Amino acid sequence: MAIEDANSVTTRLLTLLNVSATKKKKRKASFEKLESRPGGRLNKRHAVPSTDTEQPAEVQISDEPAAAEGTNDDRDDTAAEQDDNVEDGDIQDPYEQHFGAKSVLVTEKSKHAADQRAWTTSRERHGRLGNLVLSIPEDSTPLAPIVDTKRVLISDKLKQPFSERQAKLPREIMELQNDMLSLLLSQRDVYFTRTPLDVHQNLREIITLHALNHITKKRRRILKNNERLTHASKAGNPAPEDVQDQGFTRPSVLILLPFRSFGIKWVSALTSHTPSPSYQVENRARFYTEYGLPPGALDKLANEEPGTHPRDHVDMFSGNADDAFRLGVKITRKSVKLFADFYGCDLIMASPLGLRMSIEKEKSSDFLSSIEVLVVDQVDALTMQNWEHLQYIFDRLNRLPIESHDVDFSRIKPWYLDGNSAYLRQSILLSAYETPEIRALFNASLKNVAGKLRTERRWSPVQVPEGIDQNFIQFDCASPTAEADKRFDYFTTQLLPAILKSAVQSANTVIFIPSSFDFIRVQNYFRKNIGVSFAVLSEYSSNQDISRARQAFFSGKKAFLLVSERFHFFRRYKIRGIRNLIFYGPPDHPQFYTEFLSYPFLDDEVEASDVTCRVLYSKYDWLRMERIAGTDAAAELIKRS
């Protein structure tokens, strides 16, 4: 995201202040008009439509100044919460160092370094998380690399139920959670590059604990300042000046997910920290109705025998796979309210598509202006959707709002007014594996001046049927911008002509194509230039098209079958009749490579010597090659001329 320069920030803030002042005058005039009506009462309730539900919500009109964040529906909250062991303003608390009103992390040097991607990189090992790559802005002094979780940094009310559950976990899972929590509490960006299925829900619990702790600290500071202002007003004393405790809008945590089914997993992780009777979860029944499967629907993936489908596919697509949703969650001292209004909630849970649809409909992304903790789960799955949706959301994070939304500017933290919130936002990315798109997002869009951490793992070669001759073919390419053209030229001028000359290899041949753009390009080439029969399987193929293409290929009516990686990601069909495999590029998902090499043996009397495999790659395919051939072997393959 491009950060506005100082002059632009100042201009927009002055405009915002002027608009806010004008609205207050209009509001005052409307109140006076209302008072003059017969029987008119300022506290009369009026039904107005809520932004995220179709049912009307009751609001109370008042002539009092707009209340500070956290006071409307939070009247069960008290400023003097006694369930926290870390006092507000504790300079040793990383939250105060990073997000406090007096945070001094953002400097002109650190901002410039983040904008120019000038990071000082070091490596360290951290418990169960293994090797970490730490990047901090050049010429800056970082905080302590690791936060000691033995220090009390989580409120007792949140920590107690978590500790009770954690005590029942295996030791290695407990240690992994503690290691992850120590990284999150450092307020740095964290990119978890390899998230195993076995521990994914355990990591969600840690992240939601961190998010709730963040919301709790922010709310407690606001409530205490509300109390101070009230006492000063009643005593006739000047209002205290050190009450900068919030952003432009209330939402401070954003969690982006690929499908509704993951919303259930995250809400489950979130509410595990808010057990009854200490907390009440509102609208729970409605949530499970809208985010689960429709009544009477059968979840085929979840109900089939284990092993019928790959485990990662079942985990990804069981449940409600709708990719357009958004949910506001409001946290108070005694409740968790689901389906809260975006401008009255603390946490937003949404898919990139659902959030984009909401922004375009309302023509405003102001509710993203004050996001302090961003979580993106299953980033690898988002690469299989429309990646532009995620980039669209990132581009609108931490912008200065268009409207004031009745905010009290005297309560806004100084670094928000300076337009520096993007440099303090903590981003947490979870992915099963790395792709160039995710690494580019990490490098370019994450500008946390406290630093960012990336886990680093070594990969072992994937398991393939013994005896298959795997031929890795490297083509020369000097620039990543020319890589797509170079790959296409090599495929059409050298690799494909050699295959067409062989009667054996020009039949029963599957061409697996990772990129959707490359898939369309190759499909058009086959249609216009190749005089052979072929069928296609893409993410846009209907069930009838899929059945027809699979049958035609298996029976030999079609010599070639073009398969996109997105098709295999969403459908995961087993394809019979394969004798020759051509990988136009290495697949992003390493298991796809294993699966396609095993499909020829679905047919009877097929020997390993009957199967050929060619993989076309360049040096820019390092991340994919590492997952298939293993870290050591991939390094040797990339070095080959």
Salt bridges, closest charged atoms under 4 A:
GLU4 OE2 - ARG12 NH1 2.76
GLU69 OE2 - LYS218 NZ 3.43
ASP73 OD2 - LYS330 NZ 3.07
ASP74 OD2 - ARG250 NH2 3.22
ASP74 OD1 - LYS330 NZ 3.97
ASP77 OD2 - ARG219 NE 3.55
GLU81 OE2 - ARG219 NH2 3.03
ASP84 OD2 - ARG220 NH1 2.94
ASP88 OD1 - ARG220 NH2 2.90
ASP88 OD2 - LYS224 NZ 3.45
ASP93 OD2 - LYS217 NZ 2.80
GLU108 OE2 - LYS111 NZ 3.81
ASP115 OD1 - LYS447 NZ 3.13
GLU175 OE1 - ARG128 NE 2.83
GLU175 OE2 - ARG171 NE 2.88
ASP198 OD1 - ARG311 NH2 2.75
GLU205 OE1 - ARG165 NH2 3.65
ASP242 OD1 - ARG228 NH2 2.75
ASP245 OD2 - ARG411 NH2 2.64
GLU290 OE2 - ARG286 NE 2.90
GLU304 OE1 - HIS309 NE2 2.77
ASP312 OD1 - ARG572 NH2 3.06
ASP312 OD2 - HIS589 NE2 3.10
ASP315 OD1 - LYS265 NZ 3.20
ASP322 OD2 - ARG260 NE 2.66
ASP346 OD1 - ARG250 NE 2.91
GLU360 OE2 - ARG356 NE 3.00
ASP366 OD2 - HIS405 NE2 2.74
GLU372 OE1 - HIS214 NE2 2.64
GLU372 OE2 - LYS413 NZ 3.55
ASP377 OD1 - HIS200 NE2 2.78
ASP377 OD2 - ARG204 NE 3.16
GLU388 OE2 - ARG356 NH2 3.83
GLU403 OE1 - LYS23 NZ 2.50
ASP406 OD1 - ARG27 NH1 2.70
GLU434 OE2 - ARG439 NE 2.68
GLU456 OE2 - ARG123 NH2 3.04
GLU483 OE2 - ARG487 NH2 2.17
ASP485 OD1 - ARG521 NH2 2.90
ASP545 OD1 - ARG548 NH1 3.24
ASP588 OD1 - ARG624 NE 2.82
ASP588 OD1 - ARG627 NH2 3.69
GLU595 OE1 - HIS568 NE2 2.77
GLU595 OE2 - ARG572 NH2 2.92
ASP603 OD1 - ARG576 NE 2.98
ASP603 OD2 - ARG579 NH1 3.01
ASP621 OD2 - ARG487 NH2 2.75
ASP621 OD1 - ARG624 NH1 3.11
ASP632 OD1 - ARG458 NH2 2.21
